[in-house]
Amino acid sequence: MNTLVWVLLGIAIYWLGVLVLDSQGLLPSYVGTQGPILTLHTQRGKDFLDWIASPKRLWKAWGNFGLGIALVVMLGSFLLLVVQAVAVVQNPPPESAATQPQNVLVIPGVNQFLPLSVAPEILFGLLVGLVVHEGGHGIMCRVEDIEIRSMGLALLAVLPIGAFVEPDEDSRRNADRGSQSRMFAAGVTNNFAVTIAAFLLLFGPVVGSIAVAPGAAIGGALPGSAADEAGLSAGDRIVAVNGNRVESNEDLATSLSQVEGRSVEVTLASGETTTIERSLLVNGIYTNSPFAASDEEDGIQKGDTIVAVNGTTVHTEAEFDRAVADRRTATFETQSGETVTGPIGALVSVRPDRPAANDGMPTEGTVVITAIDGERIRNASELSATLDRYAPQDTVTIDAVVNGTAESYEVTLGGENGDAMLGIFLTQGTSGVSVNGFGVQLYPAEEYLGLLGGDLGTVVGGIGGPILSFLSGVFGVLVLPFASVSLPYAYNFAGFVAWNGGFYTAAGGPLSFLGDWGLFVLANVLFWTGWVNLNLGFFNCIPAFPLDGGHMLRMSTEAVVSRLPTDQRRQLATMVTTTIGLVMLVSLLLMVFGPQLLSG
């Protein structure tokens, strides 16, 4: 059974025990039950709330400001969820980790994007979010003279999933709509305030005190590769190749290309030195590649090792490139003795109604471009570089192998703004085959640190610069835990944890005195506190009961309906709020379960 099943089974057993205790009258009076949720009630803290709420003018101004923000977010949440639900229906996304229902739950270890290693930081952020959210409701109740019946915590099993301030219903109904709206908006306003404070600290002094450690950061080794055979693994950092220092991920490829022969000596940050015997692993091959294995024919598969090209032994990318340099056809031999022959060039898919298709190139089958105007094309990179030298409306001669037959086409290039367009989808590698002689996957440590510092977008000068940088950083934090599905990177970033912590170091900033792990813990706390509070605020702004957005929707609807010339104001307000609530419920269900139900 998977983790989610074990969690649900545990909750069911726990809840069965609670029901037995409740039926026997053994639960304390301050413990309540609502479905599978336990609520702990208390009267303590009211005097403290009265003291905090004493500057009523200040709190009312804060409440009015927050109400405006909350209404804007509420409308945006409604539109975003509806648009997303419609998109799921019209174009069901393929099933992936991001569309699994368990990944909707913000539970470390159950949600595969939230590892257990940062569970303390996530729970701390959730605790802060719950306290400031419900504290905001409590303070505004006292500011607006709404009595508080009780306060407390909501638990799912032993996991705190919410806190609450329970206003006295008669007192709340006697308050005017503005007072009630400010009270309901106060929680999300405080969540957003905590988010801003946490991210300002994170993007400023904290990230400013962290730098990327020198060397090439290893996110993992490709299975069966030379690096894998040599024992390199996630978290290693290569600082030298054959005695030459490696300062960054980019330096690694340069250093490896300068090493002749198969053997490479690498030095890790730990001081360990390892000799790697390079071998040419196939780390990617497209199904329509002329070298790919199929049901009808043998061929190359991902994970194979190419040992020879046209009878010449190859171990590195440089040797591979030299072996195919002057040949339009080559024979690859794998470690198992399998041989396959095919054209050498750039594998493409021709797009209908575009220049290449309009001038006769087929839109179906296997098309490998081998030359443009007589200039040899060996792979996708060379095709892109060659096309960059042409302009729209230029006519070129395209040599290609189409379904095994050599063809030639005269194509007039399209495009605009000086960029020539052939009208193709380009497949990476040589004839759709990508090879790797070393076999490591690099971890984008510098890019992730840049996202935390607000480098996601282009920052303009003047007053807009800091604002855009901050918003860029906020968006970066939101998507980093899901980087493998939302950004062009292979690894998710959940914070500075044990395995990726070696890629970073304290460096000369205002908080560098905390040291590496002191900075990392502070960064993780701020990262997840801001992340949780932002999501908590957005979620509670959804215009559906029993969320704050549902109550604000009710107040807003009643305020508008009260001005209409009708005797059915109450019924009309109920109809509007119920309809919007149902739309939101259906939208949420479609977003969570739609990909599984509709993609088949």
VOGU-3710 file (C-alpha; in Angstrom, 3 decimals, decimal comma):
1> mntlvwvllg> 0,000/0,000/0,000  1,190/3,542/-0,690  1,697/6,240/1,924  -1,697/7,852/1,340  -3,533/4,575/2,041  -1,601/4,094/5,302  -2,407/7,663/6,365  -6,126/7,243/5,606  -6,172/3,887/7,427  -4,509/5,462/10,464
11> iaiywlgvlv> -7,001/8,334/10,509  -9,906/5,872/10,263  -8,631/3,838/13,237  -7,982/7,005/15,242  -11,443/8,347/14,501  -13,081/5,062/15,446  -11,435/5,403/18,851  -12,713/8,977/19,196  -16,262/7,864/18,387  -16,083/5,138/21,028
21> ldsqgllpsy> -14,879/7,622/23,665  -17,567/10,123/22,654  -20,327/7,493/22,857  -19,181/6,621/26,388  -19,127/10,274/27,435  -15,375/10,107/28,118  -14,342/13,130/26,041  -13,695/16,323/28,069  -16,265/19,117/27,735  -13,829/21,341/25,857
31> vgtqgpiltl> -13,424/18,734/23,073  -15,941/18,733/20,254  -16,375/16,641/17,107  -17,408/17,765/13,642  -17,238/14,871/11,197  -13,635/13,598/11,261  -12,403/16,833/12,880  -11,694/17,308/16,587  -12,136/20,822/17,975  -10,516/22,024/21,202
41> htqrgkdfld> -12,392/24,987/22,748  -11,236/27,520/25,322  -12,381/30,811/26,835  -8,867/31,918/27,709  -7,220/34,750/25,865  -10,178/37,150/25,626  -8,550/39,749/27,886  -5,402/39,574/25,768  -7,458/40,154/22,602  -9,178/43,144/24,226
51> wiaspkrlwk> -5,772/44,639/25,026  -4,437/44,150/21,492  -7,645/45,544/19,966  -7,556/48,741/22,049  -6,332/51,078/19,226  -9,643/50,608/17,398  -9,118/53,327/14,781  -5,873/51,794/13,670  -7,432/48,335/13,424  -10,459/49,635/11,500
61> awgnfglgia> -8,157/51,302/8,969  -6,224/48,040/8,681  -9,514/46,164/8,302  -10,729/48,437/5,490  -7,410/48,070/3,662  -7,473/44,301/4,093  -11,094/44,043/2,966  -10,228/45,717/-0,333  -7,297/43,365/-0,881  -9,365/40,310/0,078
71> lvvmlgsfll> -12,206/41,199/-2,306  -9,763/41,576/-5,207  -8,120/38,250/-4,372  -11,547/36,614/-3,938  -12,596/37,688/-7,436  -9,237/36,595/-8,853  -9,497/33,198/-7,125  -12,952/32,636/-8,572  -11,888/33,513/-12,117  -8,669/31,505/-11,898
81> lvvqavavvq> -10,344/28,333/-10,633  -13,134/28,514/-13,217  -10,669/29,126/-16,066  -8,479/26,244/-14,854  -11,475/23,912/-14,603  -12,612/24,800/-18,135  -9,060/24,186/-19,390  -9,037/20,729/-17,748  -12,328/19,837/-19,464  -11,257/21,156/-22,880
91> npppesaatq> -7,685/19,822/-22,728  -7,311/17,173/-20,016  -3,660/17,245/-18,925  -1,813/13,918/-18,972  -1,553/12,127/-15,664  1,566/13,202/-13,814  2,802/13,684/-10,278  1,296/17,177/-10,242  -2,210/15,854/-11,007  -2,275/13,162/-8,308
101> pqnvlvipgv> -5,008/13,861/-5,702  -2,694/13,213/-2,731  -0,521/16,104/-3,884  -3,365/18,510/-3,114  -2,791/17,755/0,591  -0,162/19,909/2,275  1,152/16,960/4,296  4,913/16,284/4,156  5,614/12,731/3,089  2,124/12,259/1,614
111> nqflplsvap> 2,508/15,093/-0,869  5,544/13,917/-2,824  6,653/17,503/-3,443  6,882/18,191/0,308  9,590/15,960/1,821  9,617/14,910/5,451  12,987/16,628/5,879  11,262/20,043/5,952  8,199/18,925/7,923  9,201/21,005/11,010
121> eilfgllvgl> 9,466/24,187/8,914  6,160/23,481/7,148  4,374/22,796/10,438  5,883/25,959/11,941  4,639/27,983/8,975  1,199/26,387/9,335  1,124/27,171/13,053  2,061/30,802/12,394  -0,570/30,994/9,667  -3,314/29,594/11,878
131> vvhegghgim> -2,447/31,848/14,821  -2,331/35,096/12,837  -5,386/34,127/10,778  -7,674/33,334/13,682  -6,055/36,024/15,792  -7,084/38,504/13,093  -10,697/37,354/13,358  -10,556/37,599/17,145  -9,037/41,089/17,201  -11,540/42,408/14,667
141> crvedieirs> -14,415/40,882/16,652  -13,391/42,975/19,642  -12,828/46,066/17,461  -16,326/45,717/15,980  -17,911/44,831/19,377  -18,787/41,294/18,285  -18,818/38,869/21,188  -16,580/35,767/21,051  -18,179/32,502/22,054  -14,964/30,463/22,131
151> mglallavlp> -11,579/29,999/20,529  -9,590/26,907/19,770  -7,792/24,496/17,478  -9,074/22,031/14,856  -7,275/18,709/14,492  -7,356/15,931/11,892  -6,123/13,070/14,074  -3,108/14,696/15,760  -2,385/17,072/12,877  -3,468/20,706/13,418
161> igafvepded> -5,322/21,730/10,260  -6,964/24,890/11,497  -7,685/27,234/14,339  -10,894/29,099/14,950  -12,441/32,026/16,692  -16,137/31,337/17,122  -18,125/34,589/17,185  -21,423/34,658/19,006  -23,916/34,331/16,149  -26,523/36,696/17,609
171> srrnadrgsq> -23,865/39,332/18,240  -22,425/38,901/14,737  -25,813/39,217/13,039  -26,500/42,412/14,972  -23,328/43,995/13,572  -23,542/45,878/10,264  -22,284/44,343/7,035  -19,114/46,422/7,003  -18,139/45,227/10,489  -18,795/41,606/9,576
181> srmfaagvtn> -16,883/41,905/6,294  -13,844/43,433/8,012  -13,937/40,655/10,586  -14,034/37,909/7,949  -11,276/39,572/5,870  -8,944/40,084/8,834  -7,573/36,528/8,770  -6,401/36,537/5,153  -5,097/40,092/5,542  -2,826/38,931/8,353
191> nfavtiaafl> -1,703/35,913/6,303  -0,687/38,192/3,453  1,117/40,530/5,889  3,129/37,604/7,296  3,912/36,490/3,734  5,324/39,899/2,827  7,403/40,099/6,015  8,806/36,571/5,588  9,700/37,082/1,924  11,283/40,499/2,485
201> llfgpvvgsi> 13,619/38,910/5,020  14,267/35,885/2,787  14,937/37,806/-0,437  17,024/40,451/1,315  19,479/39,706/4,124  19,094/35,907/4,144  19,616/35,132/0,443  22,130/37,983/0,367  24,237/36,001/2,841  24,157/32,732/0,853
211> avapgaaigg> 26,313/31,942/-2,173  26,704/28,937/-4,445  29,666/26,810/-3,382  32,384/26,425/-6,058  32,269/23,283/-8,156  29,767/21,287/-10,204  26,688/20,303/-8,172  25,632/16,703/-8,811  21,887/16,151/-8,624  22,244/12,492/-9,542
221> alpgsaadea> 23,979/9,969/-11,786  22,257/8,458/-14,819  21,585/4,745/-14,181  24,186/2,617/-15,930  26,417/5,583/-16,750  30,131/5,939/-16,107  29,469/8,247/-13,145  26,996/5,752/-11,720  29,492/2,904/-12,045  32,112/5,044/-10,277
231> glsagdriva> 29,794/5,719/-7,333  28,974/9,409/-7,857  25,598/10,281/-6,369  23,231/13,107/-5,463  24,852/15,687/-3,210  28,400/15,216/-4,495  30,232/18,313/-5,718  33,072/18,049/-8,248  35,758/20,668/-7,580  38,482/19,468/-9,972
241> vngnrvesne> 38,959/17,407/-13,145  42,442/15,959/-13,739  43,770/18,499/-11,223  42,161/21,516/-12,922  39,706/23,458/-10,742  36,006/23,390/-11,595  34,210/26,521/-10,396  30,677/25,930/-11,699  28,352/23,556/-13,538  29,359/25,152/-16,838
251> dlatslsqve> 33,048/24,552/-16,103  32,517/20,800/-15,858  31,598/20,325/-19,526  34,516/22,527/-20,604  36,963/20,643/-18,390  35,754/17,240/-19,587  36,000/18,261/-23,258  39,690/19,091/-22,754  40,531/15,598/-21,481  41,779/13,234/-24,171
261> grsvevtlas> 41,244/9,552/-23,655  38,707/7,596/-21,698  39,913/8,015/-18,101  39,042/11,100/-16,063  40,166/11,813/-12,507  37,639/13,897/-10,553  38,084/15,425/-7,117  35,050/15,879/-4,875  34,494/18,592/-2,274  34,968/15,923/0,398
271> getttiersl> 38,575/15,517/-0,790  37,923/12,095/-2,311  39,460/11,451/-5,735  37,779/9,050/-8,169  38,808/7,809/-11,601  35,946/7,511/-14,065  36,147/5,366/-17,198  33,851/7,166/-19,601  31,308/5,254/-21,720  28,725/6,556/-24,170
281> lvngiytnsp> 25,320/6,099/-22,558  22,157/6,696/-24,597  20,259/9,003/-22,234  17,489/9,842/-24,687  16,066/8,513/-27,962  12,858/9,497/-29,705  10,479/6,819/-30,918  10,610/8,060/-34,521  14,413/8,069/-34,625  15,766/5,833/-37,415
291> faasdeedgi> 17,977/4,188/-34,764  15,168/3,472/-32,272  14,034/-0,044/-31,477  10,433/-0,853/-32,386  8,056/-3,804/-32,196  9,043/-4,798/-35,735  12,793/-4,105/-35,659  15,706/-4,214/-33,259  17,499/-0,993/-32,463  18,785/1,272/-29,733
301> qkgdtivavn> 16,930/1,967/-26,493  17,419/4,472/-23,704  19,995/3,072/-21,295  22,043/1,283/-23,971  25,753/2,039/-24,319  27,163/2,789/-27,773  30,629/1,235/-28,014  31,442/1,830/-31,702  30,409/3,978/-34,685  31,265/2,547/-38,117
311> gttvhteaef> 33,662/0,146/-36,416  35,510/2,920/-34,529  35,481/2,585/-30,746  33,885/5,578/-28,992  33,708/6,481/-25,315  33,045/10,247/-25,298  30,833/12,768/-27,048  33,884/14,214/-28,845  34,816/10,781/-30,231  31,197/10,242/-31,264
321> dravadrrta> 31,066/13,600/-33,085  34,297/12,865/-34,919  33,051/9,436/-35,965  29,896/10,826/-37,607  31,403/14,114/-38,841  31,764/13,273/-42,538  29,132/10,569/-42,868  25,480/10,917/-43,803  24,940/7,295/-42,783  26,430/5,541/-39,773
331> tfetqsgetv> 26,259/2,191/-38,016  26,015/2,189/-34,220  27,071/-0,833/-32,168  25,880/-1,277/-28,568  27,458/-3,115/-25,638  25,155/-6,080/-26,306  26,489/-6,470/-29,864  23,366/-4,977/-31,469  24,045/-2,945/-34,623  21,748/-0,519/-36,395
341> tgpigalvsv> 22,367/1,708/-39,424  20,665/4,994/-40,203  21,053/8,546/-41,532  23,011/11,128/-39,525  21,455/14,569/-39,169  18,743/16,461/-37,325  15,488/14,582/-36,719  12,487/16,850/-37,326  8,705/16,781/-37,513  7,344/18,931/-40,334
351> rpdrpaandg> 4,447/21,172/-39,314  1,428/21,332/-41,662  0,752/24,586/-43,517  4,234/25,934/-42,835  7,073/26,719/-45,309  8,677/23,243/-45,347  5,323/21,482/-45,790  4,143/24,010/-48,398  7,258/23,290/-50,470  6,813/19,520/-50,438
361> mptegtvvit> 8,411/18,126/-47,274  6,174/15,380/-45,797  4,369/15,949/-42,494  4,387/12,235/-41,598  7,096/9,609/-41,278  10,747/9,926/-40,281  12,496/13,027/-41,629  16,222/13,562/-40,982  17,755/16,768/-42,403  21,358/16,075/-43,434
371> aidgerirna> 22,378/19,335/-45,157  21,251/22,897/-45,959  22,666/24,430/-49,164  25,320/21,707/-49,111  26,443/22,509/-45,546  26,579/19,354/-43,448  24,053/19,047/-40,587  24,940/16,444/-37,946  22,535/17,270/-35,119  19,824/19,584/-33,847
381> selsatldry> 22,259/22,241/-32,590  23,924/22,550/-35,998  20,531/22,883/-37,716  19,504/25,729/-35,396  22,847/27,507/-35,828  22,675/27,192/-39,616  19,103/28,528/-39,876  20,091/31,535/-37,748  22,276/32,728/-40,640  19,319/33,008/-43,017
391> apqdtvtida> 16,537/35,584/-43,292  12,811/35,234/-44,083  12,065/34,713/-47,783  15,493/33,178/-48,455  15,290/30,018/-50,576  17,407/27,097/-49,401  18,102/23,577/-50,571  17,210/21,012/-47,913  18,796/17,565/-48,176  16,920/15,017/-46,080
401> vvngtaesye> 16,375/11,309/-45,629  12,638/10,616/-45,593  11,612/7,141/-44,458  15,008/5,823/-45,551  15,086/7,537/-48,978  17,347/10,529/-49,785  15,367/13,558/-50,998  16,068/17,198/-51,850  13,682/20,168/-51,471  13,752/23,850/-52,416
411> vtlggengda> 12,146/25,695/-49,482  11,400/29,398/-49,171  11,821/30,280/-45,507  9,121/32,073/-43,587  9,385/34,093/-40,400  9,279/37,684/-39,223  11,404/40,266/-37,398  14,483/38,918/-39,139  14,129/35,347/-37,792  13,953/32,678/-40,488
421> mlgifltqgt> 11,414/29,880/-39,975  11,462/26,483/-41,639  8,256/25,270/-40,003  9,445/22,218/-38,082  9,540/20,730/-34,605  13,194/20,072/-33,836  14,234/16,910/-31,979  17,332/17,136/-29,780  20,434/15,070/-30,454  21,886/13,343/-33,502
431> sgvsvngfgv> 19,041/11,799/-35,502  16,999/11,882/-32,298  19,709/10,113/-30,237  21,212/11,921/-27,209  24,381/10,522/-25,647  26,350/11,242/-22,493  29,879/10,005/-21,871  30,146/11,097/-18,231  26,635/10,518/-16,904  25,784/13,106/-14,259
441> qlypaeeylg> 22,697/15,259/-13,934  23,689/18,698/-12,714  21,709/20,443/-9,976  20,818/24,067/-10,919  22,019/25,532/-7,614  22,770/28,969/-9,039  19,431/29,230/-10,822  17,474/28,266/-7,690  19,325/30,804/-5,557  18,585/33,411/-8,213
451> llggdlgtvv> 14,873/32,606/-8,074  14,939/33,072/-4,302  16,554/36,459/-4,831  13,946/37,681/-7,313  15,829/37,002/-10,564  12,908/35,266/-12,292  11,895/38,185/-14,478  13,589/41,199/-15,992  13,769/43,980/-13,426  13,206/47,498/-14,750
461> ggiggpilsf> 14,741/50,611/-13,239  13,213/53,179/-10,907  10,461/52,465/-8,453  9,258/49,458/-10,426  12,539/47,572/-9,994  12,222/46,484/-6,353  8,512/45,753/-6,752  9,008/43,543/-9,796  11,957/41,839/-8,125  9,860/41,083/-5,031
471> lsgvfgvlvl> 6,923/39,751/-7,074  9,352/37,698/-9,148  10,771/36,210/-5,955  7,276/35,422/-4,631  6,401/33,572/-7,819  9,742/31,772/-7,679  9,083/30,536/-4,133  5,590/29,358/-5,103  6,823/27,191/-7,972  10,186/25,977/-6,629
481> pfasvslpya> 8,689/23,027/-4,693  7,199/21,911/-8,058  10,171/22,886/-10,233  10,262/19,534/-12,043  6,780/20,153/-13,505  6,643/23,968/-13,628  10,221/24,930/-14,573  12,747/23,422/-17,018  14,665/21,658/-14,249  14,789/18,025/-13,153
491> ynfagfvawn> 14,746/18,666/-9,401  12,257/20,198/-6,995  13,513/22,687/-4,438  11,989/22,317/-0,972  14,622/24,382/0,796  18,204/23,877/1,921  18,215/20,281/3,137  20,867/17,680/3,866  21,470/16,482/0,322  21,590/19,863/-1,451
501> ggfytaaggp> 23,009/21,922/1,435  26,570/21,203/0,278  25,912/23,185/-2,897  25,624/26,449/-0,926  27,672/28,331/1,651  27,512/31,419/3,869  29,231/34,276/2,050  29,872/37,757/3,378  26,287/38,966/3,791  24,797/40,620/6,872
511> lsflgdwglf> 23,801/37,246/8,380  26,841/35,191/7,403  27,842/35,023/11,091  25,088/32,396/11,495  27,139/29,930/9,487  25,909/27,555/6,805  23,317/25,576/8,728  22,097/28,527/10,791  21,393/30,393/7,564  19,815/27,345/5,945
521> vlanvlfwtg> 17,423/26,756/8,861  16,403/30,434/8,901  15,950/30,420/5,121  13,791/27,273/5,275  11,621/28,708/8,048  11,045/31,939/6,103  10,559/30,054/2,815  7,833/27,776/4,173  6,239/30,369/6,469  5,762/32,682/3,504
531> wvnlnlgffn> 4,679/29,831/1,215  2,107/28,409/3,655  0,665/31,820/4,612  0,312/32,909/0,997  -1,490/29,710/0,044  -3,599/29,846/3,213  -4,651/33,392/2,356  -5,513/32,531/-1,242  -7,411/29,402/-0,208  -9,521/31,231/2,365
541> cipafpldgg> -10,400/33,879/-0,221  -12,184/31,290/-2,375  -15,846/32,438/-2,451  -17,391/29,268/-1,027  -18,688/28,389/2,441  -17,419/27,849/5,076  -14,317/29,765/3,934  -13,878/33,462/4,669  -14,400/34,196/0,988  -17,859/32,627/1,195
551> hmlrmsteav> -18,826/34,929/4,075  -17,406/37,982/2,290  -19,333/36,986/-0,828  -22,516/36,795/1,246  -21,964/40,246/2,759  -21,116/41,784/-0,623  -24,093/40,156/-2,330  -26,504/41,317/0,366  -25,114/44,853/0,114  -25,767/44,915/-3,639
561> vsrlptdqrr> -29,137/43,139/-3,490  -30,379/45,515/-0,754  -30,332/48,326/-3,331  -32,453/46,444/-5,869  -36,205/47,155/-6,214  -37,400/43,702/-5,149  -39,094/42,039/-2,179  -37,096/38,807/-2,707  -33,735/40,169/-1,566  -32,967/37,320/0,826
571> qlatmvttti> -33,865/34,624/-1,693  -31,902/36,376/-4,447  -28,787/36,687/-2,259  -29,047/33,014/-1,323  -29,409/31,999/-4,964  -26,318/34,006/-6,003  -24,087/32,733/-3,215  -25,269/29,129/-3,605  -24,667/29,200/-7,359  -21,156/30,612/-6,985
581> glvmlvslll> -20,387/28,113/-4,223  -21,481/25,191/-6,398  -19,428/26,495/-9,319  -16,381/26,687/-7,048  -16,964/23,162/-5,714  -17,268/21,704/-9,215  -14,176/23,653/-10,329  -12,111/22,334/-7,430  -13,245/18,747/-8,052  -12,396/19,047/-11,747
591> mvfgpqllsg> -8,945/20,428/-10,981  -8,180/17,638/-8,496  -9,828/14,626/-10,134  -10,393/15,817/-13,713  -7,000/14,737/-15,109  -7,576/11,149/-13,910  -11,224/10,998/-15,033  -10,907/12,736/-18,388  -7,435/11,871/-19,676  -8,449/8,293/-20,461
//
